[in-house]
């Protein structure tokens, strides 16, 4: 097995989690100014595990009326106070809102199950409790959450027919496609989750072993890890969710380094229920963050509209809007599409002509940035990771560039790479990057994705087909697009044996190319 490289330690991840937690708790002050309707309760979850929760009821609740119920499971590493600002707003608009700390975190009992069967059972127990102890209407129940809470909400809706509407914000549909895409460990994302779990919760022995196998690139445990992840992915239960008829709203950020946009878009296409997909600039959970402070926020506004329509029957028009709503990372407002396939209506094919050989084990200078920080900088200042394309060392990086474009190229959706690769070793990792290159040769990162292989015959070519992470980015007129491929990136564990070389070629009967989806002008 090739050597692995871990560039973020769990202590750093824990520090980031603690900073996020501090921001979340401080930001809840506006929603907690005067809340006589808030009460903190203990709820008995699956197997007798005690879950810490709070309940917010409408001010006019007098015991004679029932209200739609919304259940909010907490994000990974955050306490039940996380949603108080939004819970108060929802209660003020006529909902009973119950937020609870998922098992294994903070004061809740049990161990972290990573949205396993005990977590979905807990969600149903929480609903049972709410129906018994609050003026909740059993016919109108919704669930929502950010990140971990989003994943649990989707899984709970697939297993509990009582849940009629879900808003899953910055969550996952496929856990393996999120942190192990292209058979490559997203090590910074994994370390962030691991560190936050250690600092704020109680990891189960099973979870500890999963993380250890993940870091060690233990191929003998790969299928076990995949099976573990599938059990915790709503994509596995999409038929059940469709059968239940639950209205599903999905929202994510283009630069999400924990749960990349691709897996949500793929899942959205498989849904046959009332559905909505929203994509915006940012990184994991950053698009929703201001709403947790009680500030105006598009994601939370649309979440409220979604529930108002599908739980209350309010004719607010959300069901008549284009169900796919995107906001470009570059500029401008929202764009509406009838479905995900319509996002990139045309394809721009860039030929990757000739042959190029690179050496492995050295970072060429092209990389995807740092988890959270790089995409946040892109979100607030439109400054993604950058590289000087002319100065990238061709010994370590293969580079192809397009012509200069006379008009803007509005990249929308999922770019795909097809090439022929001949390695000198049986295993290895490559990372593909698509750059927007200006007149001076400086490239801004449009998208990237890793790809790892095992068991190949050295010297024998094979085809590589790779989906880059979905995005929306406007390339200005006069700029080029460049595809760069190298073998090392701090975001991922690489599996290139020492001395490995990779040769990329474009046979006449199977030309290499990158296909870029474009919005119609």
Secondary structure, 3 states (H helix, E strand, C coil): CCCCCCCCCHHHHHHHHHHHHHHHHHCCHHHHCCCCCEEEEEEECHHHCEEEEEEECCCCCCCCCCEEEEEEECCCCCCHHHHHHHHHHHHHCCEEEEEECCCCECCCCCCECCCCHHHHHHHHHHHHHHHHHCCEEEEEEEEEEECHHHHHHHHHHHHCCCEEEEEEECCCCCHHHHHCHHHCCCHHHHHHHHHHHHHHECECHHHHHHHHHHHHCCHHHHHHHHHHHHHCCHHHHHHHHHHHCCEEEEEEECCCCCCCHHHHHHHHHHCCCCEEEEEECCCCCCCCHHHHCCCCCHHHHHHHHHHHHHHHCCCCCHHHCCCEEEECCCCCCEEEECCHHHCCCEEEEEECCCCEEEECCCCCCCCCCCCCHHHHHHHHHCCCCEEEHHHCCCCCCEEEECCCCCCCEEEEECCEEEEEEEECCCCEEEEEEEEEECCCCEEEEEEEEEEEECCCCCCCCEEEEEECCCEEEEECCCCEEEEEEECCCCCCCCCCCCCCEEEEECECCECCEEEEEECCC
